[in-house]
Every structure is written in structure tokens, then in C-alpha cells.
């Protein structure tokens, strides 16, 4: 490269892809493939707020390390902060970037000499940089000390890993940590924040970046069969290739490095859901397995307080999507109206109120009011009250019980050894006398697993019918909480984000109250809806016959001494 012309050097400075190809050749690596070249071009020319989501093994971290070196080769005073999930990964990243500077001929003269420069495991300067408190490159873990740093470009490289995103608490903490980037980025027009990553969970940090002003671009390992689910996030070159040749769908995007046989073996070895996340960048399949409760399994319809249609048929088509209703469920998970209801209406056969008490902390006292008919459960009201066992909370619960004329109140007993029930009873005596009893939660499994085991089969069979006002009130009732905490208290958010992992939710009070209600009716759920309807029809016919017999008995009596036998 010593005899490289000035024009050639200028071309390399203008196009990072040329620099990358030379570095890869110098490192005795295969020439960058088309996906890597497309990713490199986006690193250089993409917007100042962007996220690069690419399959595992594409080399996005090492491509970005080369990009940082290339940027410093062009402008030695530019400052970079590279944030990774762990200190070890940050150290490996710095080591690779320094190896390029030390060995690549075009970087000759960038290795600093003298005590005035930094050249450590986590930060370094390049030769010729003007004195500055900030190093040319600093690498740190997301949980390390980044406050007080300054950088023209921040690269968040795989800051989300399973270890720091398994639970809702962990995810909330991670979301707060990355907000610090906006405080430490230098106020320049070309200041840039770039995320590099692979989703490890459905509720991934990377999936919410679009709502924060970032442009998200995705490179999956196969051409997707349904590219529309990626929306505008799918890399344009992949979209264009599919448009030109639809038969590419389902085939590898880079068959030279990742042939189909390799991908099939990988999918078998790591599992379908993990492959969908880490290689197809598709979080939808993980939803089905990791988050079992879907609002699409509900039936949403206006409910009468006394009667309900005898037959209600679930639907899932686009024509039955419930309009104009707040939806805090996962993307693509929608509320649906029933396909149809019968003209015949029948009274409910029972009404119960369940309560999940809380102390004086940030948890709510959750409550749910449900009714039942033909082994279908009707959700009339669900809510949460802050303030623990205050007088206002107790009075409100008694008024809710009176409003719905509940037959019984069931209270979770794992709180204060009956204290909550004892405090509630005086208010019930004044406002709405009703039977109360306590039940203890099973201790053989985590609360999360218990809630799912109760709700999942009922919802999968579409036996849970919810009034749309429950959903609207649930959304309105969380608005008084700080914006960053509102969703945590929502019934719909809790329902669609719960997993079997302990501590998956920061708050579960409203969902737990609903689970208690479904559990209460469990003894009735063994009855099939159709069987119950046939039994109801038989009972109604028998009643009609009895009414007719009573009405006709005098006439028959004057003619025939045995009217019932004549009627039969």
C-alpha cells in the first residue's frame, strides 16, 4: 500500500466500504459479503440516530470497530464512546480496534508515543490528537460509569443480552440507562448514536427505538416469507431483491457464508424461537411461546349487568377488530368483537368480586368483578387502587360490590393474616352486606406460573368475555402515574407481558385479581359451553311444557281424567 496514489487514498477516505475490504484482506479474512457491505454503507451514510439489527455472526461489532478506526483516520479529533453489555466485551472491542491501528499500513502514524497519550485496555488516543479530557475512544459496560463522558459518536454494541433483560425490572433499568446517551453526546450537527444488536426477547429495547426517533434497519439471515411484518425496518436491498425475485423468500440472504443446510442445523440446535429472534430478527414467534396470554383470544363486547346472549361466537378476522379502543398489548395483538351473538338472552348465574390486597408500597390493591353463564366468564370491571388499606380504598371496594350486586367477595389471604378482610367488613355492613371469604394462593409454584396456568386455558378456549369499558377505564386509570411507569399498572400490559419467569412483571395486581376470579369459577369451567347450552335449552323446554300443562289442565280435566297422559 506504500505506493497507493493520492486519488486512491481520497477514494478510501470517502467510502468506508473500501477501507473495510482492505482491512479484511490484511486480516486474512474472506472479502466482505454483500450484507456486510450494505451494513458498512449504512454505518457511514445512515441517519444520526439509528439502530442496526443483524443476525448473529454477521460481524457487525468488528465492522463497527473498523468504522471507528476509519473515522479517526479521517478526523483524529473525533471522540467515540463504545458501550457494551459487559466489561469483557468492551475490552475485546478495544483490543480489536487497536490491533487494526497497530498493524494496518494505512494507519501508520496513528499509534501514539509518549506519556501524554492514553493506550489502555478500555480507552486510547490516536497520535496527533489535540489535548482533550476525553480519549479518542473509550469503551465501557452499560452498567459502568459513563456519566460525565463526552463523545461525538456513541455506539451501543449489544447492550441488551439475556442476563440484563430477563425480567421486567431488568428491562426497565436498561431502558433508563441508555437514556443517559442523550446527556453525554456532544451538541454537534453530526453527533451520532448508533445501536448494534440482536433481539433476545420480544419486548426488546431495539423494538422500541423507532418510537424514540431512531431509524431501525434489519438484516435477517433469510429472505423473509412475509416481509410486510418488518414494515419499513427491513433493509431496502433485501426488499428490492424480493420484489425482483419473489422466489428468494425463505432462502439465505448470504448463502456463501450461511448456506441453507447450516441454517437448518442451527435452527434445530438452538430452537425455533431463539433462531427467529437471533437470526431472523423476528420477535413475533417468541411472543407465542414466551408470552402466552393474548388479547386476541378475548371476546370484547358491551355487557349488560343482568343478562347476556345465550350464544357468543369468537372471531379473529380483520373485520372484527374492535375499533377505537386503547391497546397496550404487543404489536399485532388486537381486540376482536364476536363473530355473532344469539338473539336469546339469559341471566347470569353468578357474580363474584375478587381482591388482591396490597400494603402501603407502590403495589396496588387489585380487584375484579366477574359473572358467569354457560361456563363463559364475563369481565365486568377490573381495577387497581393505590393507598393500601386506607378508608377510601375500603369504601370504594364496597361501593363496587354494591354496583354489581356481587354474590360473594373472595380475598387473597396471603396478606396480614386476615387483616384486610377484617378492615373491609365494617364498610360492607354499611354499604353492601355480602359474604366474604379468604383463599390462600398455592405455594407450589411462582405467582407468574400460577396466573398463566389459570388464565391461559380459559383464554385459549375464548371463554373470557370482556366489556370494552374495562379496557378503556384501565387505560384512563393509569394516567396519573409518571409516564415511564404507567404501563406497569395496566391490566392489559400485565396480561400480555407476563411470563413464567419469577419477577417477570414489576406489578401484577390487576392481573392477579382477574386470575383469582377465573380460579373461583374453575369448578364450572369443566362444563362445555355447547353442552351447557343444550342443557339450558332442555330446561327451558321442560319449563314451557310445564307452563302449558298448568294452563291446559282444567280443559283436559273436564274431558279426560288423565290430562298428562293425553298430552304426552
KASUL-V556602 format. One record per backbone hydrogen bond with DSSP energy under -0.5 kcal/mol. CO is the residue of the C=O (numbers start at 1). NH is the residue of the N-H. E is the energy in kcal/mol with one decimal. If there is no record, write none. Layout:
co/nh/e
CO/NH/E
CO/NH/E
This chain:
co/nh/e
1/4/-1.7
5/9/-2.3
6/10/-2.4
7/11/-2.2
8/12/-2.2
9/13/-2.3
10/14/-1.4
11/15/-1.2
15/18/-1.1
15/19/-1.1
16/20/-2.7
17/21/-2.3
18/22/-1.9
19/23/-2.5
20/24/-2.7
21/25/-1.9
22/26/-2.5
23/27/-2.1
24/29/-3.1
25/28/-1.4
33/37/-2.4
34/38/-2.3
35/39/-2.5
36/40/-2.4
37/41/-2.2
38/42/-1.9
39/43/-2.0
40/44/-1.7
41/45/-2.8
42/46/-2.3
48/193/-2.9
49/215/-2.2
50/195/-2.3
51/53/-0.6
51/217/-2.6
52/54/-0.6
52/197/-2.1
53/219/-2.6
55/58/-1.6
59/63/-2.5
60/64/-1.9
61/65/-1.8
62/66/-2.0
63/67/-1.9
64/68/-2.3
65/69/-2.0
66/70/-2.6
67/71/-2.5
68/72/-2.2
69/73/-2.2
70/74/-1.5
71/75/-2.3
75/78/-1.6
79/152/-1.5
79/153/-1.6
80/138/-1.8
81/83/-0.6
81/155/-2.9
82/84/-0.5
82/140/-2.3
83/157/-2.4
84/142/-2.2
86/90/-1.8
87/91/-2.4
88/92/-2.2
89/93/-2.2
90/94/-2.1
91/95/-2.3
92/96/-2.1
93/97/-2.2
94/98/-2.6
95/99/-1.7
96/100/-1.6
97/101/-1.8
98/102/-2.5
99/103/-1.6
100/104/-2.8
104/107/-1.7
105/108/-1.9
107/110/-2.4
110/127/-2.6
114/117/-1.2
118/125/-3.0
122/139/-3.2
123/120/-2.7
124/136/-0.5
124/137/-2.3
125/112/-0.5
126/129/-1.6
136/80/-2.5
137/124/-2.2
138/82/-3.1
140/84/-2.6
141/144/-1.7
144/146/-1.1
146/149/-2.1
151/186/-2.7
152/192/-2.1
153/81/-2.3
154/156/-0.6
154/194/-2.9
155/83/-2.9
155/157/-1.0
156/158/-0.8
156/196/-3.1
157/85/-0.5
158/85/-0.7
159/161/-0.6
161/164/-1.3
162/165/-1.1
162/166/-0.6
167/171/-2.3
168/172/-2.6
169/173/-2.0
170/174/-2.4
171/175/-2.6
172/176/-1.7
173/177/-2.2
174/178/-2.0
175/179/-0.6
176/179/-0.6
177/180/-1.5
178/181/-1.6
179/182/-0.8
180/183/-1.2
180/184/-1.3
181/185/-1.5
184/151/-1.3
186/188/-2.2
188/191/-1.3
192/154/-2.8
193/50/-2.0
194/156/-2.9
195/52/-3.5
196/158/-3.3
197/54/-1.2
201/204/-0.6
202/204/-1.9
204/207/-0.7
204/208/-0.5
205/208/-1.3
206/209/-0.6
208/211/-0.6
209/212/-1.9
209/214/-2.0
210/213/-1.3
214/216/-0.6
215/51/-2.5
217/53/-2.8
218/235/-2.6
219/55/-1.4
221/253/-2.7
221/254/-0.6
223/250/-3.7
224/227/-0.5
226/229/-1.8
227/230/-1.7
227/231/-0.5
228/231/-0.9
230/233/-1.9
231/234/-0.8
233/218/-2.9
235/238/-1.0
235/239/-2.0
236/240/-3.1
237/241/-1.9
238/242/-2.1
239/243/-2.0
240/244/-2.0
241/245/-2.2
245/248/-2.1
246/249/-1.7
248/251/-2.6
251/223/-3.0
252/255/-0.5
254/257/-0.7
254/258/-2.7
259/263/-2.0
260/264/-2.6
261/265/-2.0
262/266/-2.5
263/267/-2.6
264/268/-1.9
265/269/-2.4
266/270/-2.4
267/271/-1.3
271/275/-2.3
272/276/-2.3
273/277/-1.9
274/278/-3.0
275/279/-2.3
275/280/-1.6
276/282/-3.6
278/56/-1.9
279/221/-2.7
281/283/-0.6
283/287/-1.4
284/288/-1.2
285/289/-1.0
286/290/-3.5
286/291/-0.6
287/291/-1.9
290/292/-0.6
292/294/-0.6
294/297/-1.3
295/298/-1.4
298/300/-0.5
299/301/-0.6
299/466/-3.0
306/348/-1.8
307/304/-0.6
308/346/-2.8
311/342/-2.3
312/314/-0.5
313/339/-2.8
313/340/-0.9
317/320/-1.4
318/321/-1.3
320/337/-3.5
330/333/-2.1
332/334/-0.7
335/322/-2.5
336/300/-2.5
340/313/-2.6
344/310/-2.9
346/308/-2.6
350/372/-1.6
351/407/-3.0
351/408/-0.9
352/370/-2.4
353/410/-2.8
354/368/-2.2
355/357/-0.6
355/412/-2.3
356/366/-1.9
364/366/-0.9
365/385/-1.7
366/356/-3.3
367/383/-2.4
368/354/-2.7
369/380/-2.3
369/381/-1.5
370/352/-2.5
371/378/-3.3
372/349/-3.0
372/350/-0.6
373/376/-2.0
376/373/-1.9
377/379/-0.6
377/465/-3.2
378/371/-2.3
378/380/-0.8
379/467/-1.8
381/369/-3.2
383/367/-2.4
385/365/-2.9
387/390/-0.6
390/394/-2.3
391/395/-2.5
392/396/-2.1
393/397/-2.2
394/398/-1.8
395/399/-2.0
396/400/-2.2
397/401/-2.2
398/402/-1.9
399/403/-2.5
400/404/-1.9
401/405/-0.8
401/406/-1.8
407/435/-0.6
408/353/-2.4
409/437/-2.1
410/355/-2.3
411/439/-2.3
413/415/-1.9
415/418/-0.8
415/420/-0.6
416/419/-1.0
418/422/-2.3
419/423/-2.3
420/424/-2.1
421/425/-2.1
422/426/-0.6
424/427/-0.8
424/428/-1.8
425/429/-2.5
426/430/-1.4
427/431/-2.4
428/432/-1.4
435/409/-2.4
437/411/-2.5
439/413/-3.0
446/450/-2.1
447/451/-2.7
448/452/-2.2
449/453/-2.6
450/454/-1.7
451/455/-2.6
452/456/-2.8
454/458/-0.6
455/459/-2.7
456/460/-3.0
457/461/-1.4
458/463/-2.5
459/462/-1.7
463/377/-3.0
463/465/-0.7
464/299/-1.7
465/379/-3.6
466/301/-1.8
467/470/-1.6
467/471/-0.9
468/472/-2.3
469/473/-2.8
470/474/-1.9
471/475/-1.9
472/476/-2.6
473/477/-2.6
474/478/-0.6
475/478/-0.8
476/479/-1.2
478/481/-1.5
482/485/-2.4
482/486/-1.2
485/488/-0.6
485/489/-0.7
486/489/-1.5
487/490/-1.4
490/494/-2.5
491/495/-2.7
492/496/-2.1
493/497/-1.1
494/498/-0.9
501/504/-1.6
503/168/-0.6
503/169/-0.7
504/168/-0.8
508/512/-2.9
509/513/-1.9
510/514/-1.8
511/515/-2.4
512/516/-2.4
513/517/-1.7
514/518/-2.3
515/519/-2.8
516/520/-2.1
517/521/-1.4
519/522/-1.5
521/524/-2.1
521/525/-1.0
522/525/-0.8
522/526/-0.5
524/527/-1.6
528/532/-2.8
529/533/-2.3
530/534/-2.4
531/535/-2.7
532/536/-2.6
533/537/-2.6
534/538/-2.4
535/539/-2.5
536/540/-2.5
537/541/-2.4
538/542/-2.5
539/543/-2.1
540/544/-2.4
541/545/-2.8
542/546/-2.5
543/547/-2.4
544/548/-2.6
545/549/-2.8
546/550/-2.3
547/551/-2.2
548/552/-2.5
549/553/-1.9
552/556/-2.4
553/557/-2.5
554/558/-1.5
555/559/-0.7
556/559/-0.8
556/560/-4.0
562/566/-1.7
563/567/-3.1
564/568/-2.5
